[in-house]
């Protein structure tokens, strides 16, 4: 694989990981109790964390 293409793929993955972490930070509540009450939003936070880890 061409190194330029490989670099582009790495940059795209880094951008996606950064966006995922940003979204998690933006929607993370201040307390554990609030987090437990989030319902579907909690699942979205979990999935974004999972996605960021998988892209690493």
N, C-alpha and C positions, 0 to 999 in steps of 0.2 A: 504494500500500500504506500502510496506517495506520502512523504512526510508532511507536505502542505495540507493534504486532505486530512491526515491524522490530527494535525494541529487544530484544524477547523472543528473536527469532531470533539476534541477535548474541550475547546472553548465553548461549544454549544452545551456540552454536558455540565461544565462549570456554571454557565449562565442558568441552566435549568435547576441545578442544585441550589444556587444562590436565591433564585426566585422562590423555591420551595421553602427554604429556611426563613426567608423574609415573610412569607404568608403565615407560617407557623407562629413566628414571633408576633405578628400583627394581631392574630386571633387568640393567642394564649392568654387565658385569664390570670388574675393575680393570685388566686388561691386554688388549692387542690379541690376544695368543695365546689367552687365555681366550675372547674374543669369537669368534675363528675356530673354536673347538671347540664352539660352542653348538648347532649343527645347526638344528632347527626353531625354537628360541627366537630365534635370530638373525633368521630370516625374520619372526617376529612383531614384533621390535623394528623392523625395516625398515618393515613395514606400518604400525605405529603412527606412526612419523616421517612417512611418506608421507601418512597420514590427517590428521595435524596440519597439515602444509603445505598440503594441498588445502583445508582448512577456513579457511585464512587468507585 
